[in-house]
Amino acid sequence: MKAELIYKALEEEFRPDECTDVFPKKGLQHHFADEVDTVYTATFAGDEVFEKLIELDAKNCLLFTHHPVPQREDILADPQPIAEKWQKMMAERNISLFSYHIPLDRNGPYSPGNNLAKRMGLRPYKEFYEQNGVRMGVMCESDFKTADEVAENLAKLLGNEVKLYNYGGNELKGGKVAVMCGGAKSTDVYKEMADEGINLFIIGVTTKRAEWVQTIHKEAEKYGVSLLGGTHQATEKFAPAEMVLFFEKLGLKAYFIDETARINEL
């Protein structure tokens, strides 16, 4: 398939002009392949992903990622650009890179929040958490009774350690759970959750080593909302995994590449 047709299909689905972003470029980052028959998807554009592409002998393909940069090695570290060696490798192998951050975050069939909720058996009933002009969090109903039960199921789903900060008690109020994957920096949402009768919030980053995370802990404790962290990558990975279906509908072969979650974010 011609790459320009894939780019057009992505733009029509995700409407990037309707939002702002924290990254300077929305969409196409590097164009090295005019014709594409295979798409690989991933959460970040980091070493593990590029090493996997080499292992698969990937050529003349598209890499679609949620983030156009690698994972931070540590939450306190500055974000790093894609290493030059990987940019050179993409050019040599005709691998284009296309990334949607906020456009993919926006609640929809391929968004992180909705897809984590779906795999957890949660039932979204209300959108919340506005950022960059879109809503990317979901309030959900569930059959879970306790925060411990949710934490156990989340760990099984993600395949990595999770961490529960119990500020709202173990019993879920009405079985309700809120979800906002990745880095949930807003402090304005905790009163909204409390008013909605929600006392458990699934997020990505929860380590108190970061000053901005300390502020959300204070608000969560103030309003009696427990925080359940699963790491940035692991909570968001179901969005690029679901994107495999998007590309398959276009008639392309598509595969998801998983990465190692940063447990030091919990």
N, C-alpha and C positions, 0 to 999 in steps of 0.2 A: 504494500500500500504506500502511496506517496505520503511523505512525512507531512507535507503542508495540509493534507486532508485530515490527518490525525490531529494536528494542532488546531485546526478549525473545529473538529468535533469536540475537543476538550474545552475550547473557548465557549462553544454553544452550550455545553452542559454546565460549566462552572461560572460563567459570567464574571470574569476577573475584574472588569471595569466597575463593578458595583461595590467594590470594597477597596480598602487600603491594605498595606502590608508592612511587616517589620523588616522585610528584605527588599533590596532596591529593585529587583526584577521579579515580575510575576510571569510564570510560564517558561518559555524557551530560554535556557541558560547557555547551551552550546549546541550548535547545529553541525553535525558531521555526517549525517546519513540522509540522502534524498529519498531513498526507498527503504521501507521498514517491513520486515515480516515477523519480527519477534519483539515483544516488549517485556522488560524486567521492571518490577516495582519494588520500592523499599521506602522505609521511613526517613532515613538520612542518606546523604551522599558521602559515605565514609570508607575507610580502608577495607572493612569486611565485605562491603558490597562490591567494590572494584576488584578485590582479590577473587571473589566468587565469579565475577564476569570473566576473568582470565581463566579460572578453573573450567568454566563452561565453554571456553573458546568463543565467547560472544563477539560477533561482528555484524556490521550493517543492521544495527538495532537501536531501540530507544530505551533509555533508562528513565523511568518516571519516579520521582521521589516527592515525599511530602515536604522535606526540608532540602534546600539547595546547598547545604553545608554538612560537614561531619558532625557526629555527636560530640559534645564537650567531654573531655576526659574526666573533668570534675566540675561540679556546679559553680565553683568559685573561679574557674578558668575562663579566659576570654574565648569566644567562638573563633574557630579557625577556618580559613578558606580551604577549598579542595586543593590538595597538594599538586604541585606542577607536574609530578610524574604521572598522576592520574589524568590530568588534562591532556598530556601528551599521549597517553595510552588511548584515551577516547578518540583523539584525532587519528591515530594510526589504525584503529580498528573500526572507524566509522560508527562510533557510538554517540548518539545525541543525548543530551540531558534536558529534561523538562520537569519543572517543579511547580506545584501549587501548594502554598502554605495556607494562608487565610481562605482562599477560594475552596480548598478541600475541607478546612475546619468548619466552614458554614454547615449548619445542620442540613442533612440531605441523605440520600441513599448510600453515599460513599463516605460520609463524615466519620471521624474517630468516635465521637460520642454515641451516635446511633448504632454504630457497628459493635462497639464494646458492649453497649446495653443489650443488643440483640443476642450476642454470644453468651451474655450472663443470664439471659432469660428475663431481663428487665423490660418494662413496657412504658416507653416515653409517652407522657401526656401533656407536657408543657416545655417550651423552649425558654432558656434564660442565658445569662452570661454574655453580654454584648461586648464585642471588641472589634476594632477596625471596621466598623460598619455592619457586622453580621452577628448573629446569635449562634453560639457554638456549644452551649451546655444544654443538657436535658434533665428534667425532673421526671422520675419514673415511679411507677407502681411495681410491686414485686410480690412474690410469695414467700420471701425471706422473712424470718422473725427477729433475727439478731444481727448485730454488726459482726460478731465473730463468724457467723455462718456466711455472710457476704465475703469476709476476708478469706476464708478457707476456699470458697469457690473462685474468687478472683485469682488467688495464687495458682490454683490448678489450671485455670484458663490461660494465664500469662506464661506459666512455666518458670516463674522466678519468685523470689521472696517478695512479700508485700509488708507494709507496716501500718498498724492501726494506732491512731492517737485518739483515745477515748475521751471525748469532751461532752458527749451527748447521752451516755449510758449505753448499755448493750442492746436493749430492746428497741427495735425499730418502731417508730410511730407510724402506724397504719401500713407498715411494710414499704414505706417510701424511701427512695435513694436518689441522690443527685449525682450526675456524672459530668465532669469537665476534664478531658484528657490532656496530658502534657503539662505545660507550665501554667498553672492557674494563679496569676498574680493579683487579680482583683480582690479588694477588701470590701467591696460594696454588696457582695452577693449573700453574705451570711445572714443578714437581717431578713432578706427576701426568702431564704430557705427556712429560717425559723418561723416566719409568718406563714409559710406554706405547710408547716408541720413536718419538716424534714430534718432529721438529726444525724444523717450520714452522707458524706460527700466523697466520692471516688475521684481522685486526682492523680497526677503523675509524680510531681516533685514534692517531698515533704520534709527534707532534711533541714534542721534548724541551724545548720552551719552557714546558710545563706541568710543575709539580713532581710531580704524581701520575703523569705518564707517565714521568718519569725513574726512578721506583721500579720500574715494570714492565720498563723496559729493563735495569736492574740484575739483576733476577731472570731475565729471558730470557737475558742473557749468561751468568749464573752456571750455568744449566742447559743451555746450548747450544741454545736455541730461537730461530730467526730470526723476526723480526716483519715482516709484510707488511701495510702500511696502505693502505686505500682510501678513507678519509674516513667520517665518521659517516653522513651521508645516503646516500651511494652504496652502502655495504655493506648498509644496512637497507632500501633502497627496494623490494626484490623482495618484501617482506612485504605492504605496501599494494598493490603491483601484483597480487599473487596474490589479494588480497581482492576484486578485481573479479569473480573466479569465484564467490566466496561470495555476493555480492549478486545476480549473474546467476542463481544457483540459486534465489534467492527470487523470481525473476521481474522483477527490476528492471534498468533500464539502468544500467551502471556504467562509469566511466572513471578511469584513473590519471593524476595530474598529477605530472610529474617536476619536480625542482628542481635548482639549480646547486650542486654539491658545493663544500665549503670546502677548497680545496687547502692552505690554511695549517694544516690539521690534520695534515699528513703530516710 
